[in-house]
Amino acid sequence: MLVRIGSRGSRLALTQAELAAAGLRRAGDEVAIVPITTAGDRDRSRPFGAIGERGVFVKELEEALLAGRIDVAVHSAKDMTSTDTDGLAVGAYLERGDPRDALVGASALRPGMRIGTASARRRAQLLAHEPTLSVEPLRGNVETRLRKARERGLDALVLAACGLDRLGLAGEIGVRLPTDLLLPEAAQGAIALQVRVGEEELVAALDVPETRRRVEAERACAAAIGAGCLAPVAAYHDGERLEALVAAEDGSWVERRAGEDPLALAAELVAATARRAA
């Protein structure tokens, strides 16, 4: 059968879509990749929070899926909202890539560096680690951010290691930052194949249960905390335990906890944040 795969049009997104397509071809399906432009692709200058809620790289793909224009939507799982959209489900998570953040342009963080990132999560943790850093907004696809960082004379930028790996740009990485320094975004490194409810079997053979177990724990924790695009929230399951944090945007405080139950962990962090506010 012909399976229409919807994807954003960036080189990284299409590379990830091709990973899904290869799996479906091995199962005997014919595949057509359908590029779709999202709100996050159209507006590359404003912060994510000024464009809309979390999911600015997802909404148009989901609408195409619900309308029947595509059969599978391929997402970077970290771009998805923390709860599933009505009528849609993640039918498969592919093998997870490196979930860590990577420092590009330098091999270590040093006081006073100018660092580019559009992520409030990264900014908060970087400033908590080293308050003298100057963290500057930097948006665009991977290649655009690499170019802008050089043009602006930044000392470094922070990107997801998995994206650089998938694009064959691992040589740009100065150091892969340990999770005790920069806790990843929930689901970072994972590729989600979204389908209509009732059609999960279409991609079920591609599902990696261990990736699903870890990523769904992270997403559940982030959802319970109430994470949004600009909320400095992180959650990561290393295979043995789940760790999550909430931080001030300026890095002046960080509340970090570890545990087994995503909802209990989220409740601890929400309570700790409320005490900070009080």
C-alpha positions, 0 to 999 in steps of 0.5 A: 500500500502507499503510505503518505508521510508528512514532514516539515521541509527542513533538511533535518526533518526530511532526513528523519522522515526518510528514517521512517520511510526506510522502515516502512519500505522494509515492511513492503509499503510504498512511501511518498514523503509530503513536505508541509510548512508549519508556523514555526518554519514560516516565522523564524525571527520571533521567539516561540512563545510569540508565535503560539503555544508549544507545538508550533512545528507540529500543528499543521502536520496534525491538521493534515493527518486529521484531514486525511491528506497524509497517513503518518506525521513524522515529528521530533518528539520534543516538538510535540505538545506533552499530551496527545491531540484528540483523534491522534496517537503516537504509533511508534517511536524510532530508536532514540538518538543522543538526547544530550545538548551539544556545545558547538564552536568551543570545547568547554564553557568559560566565563563571559562567553557569548552563546546562542540558543532560542531555548529558555530551558538551555538559557536557564541552565547555562546561566545557573551553571555560569552566571557571567555567560551572555546567552543570546537568542538564535533561531533557524534550522541547524545550518542557519544557526551555524551560519548566524553564530559565525556571522555574529561572532558568537563564542559558541551555540547549543544545539541538540546533538542528535540533529547534528549526528543525523545531518552528518555534522557531528564534527561541529560538536566541541563537546556533548554536554553531560545531563547533570549540567544540561538536562535535556528537553522531554523526548529530545533525540526521539522521532515520533510517528503519529497516526490517526487513532485506530491506525496504529498498526500502520507503523507498529512494527517500527516501535522501539519499546524502550524508547517509548517507555522512557519518552512517555515518562518524560512527556507525562512529567512535563505535561503534569508540570505544565511545560510550555515553550518558554517554561524552563522545564526539563525531563530525562529518563536515563533508563533507570530513573527519571530526572526533571527540573524547573528553573528561573528563566535567569538561572537564579534558581533551579529545582531538580528532583529524581524519582520513578513516578512521573506524576509524583515527581512533577508534583514535587517540582510544582510544590517546590516552585510554589514555595519559591514564588511564596 
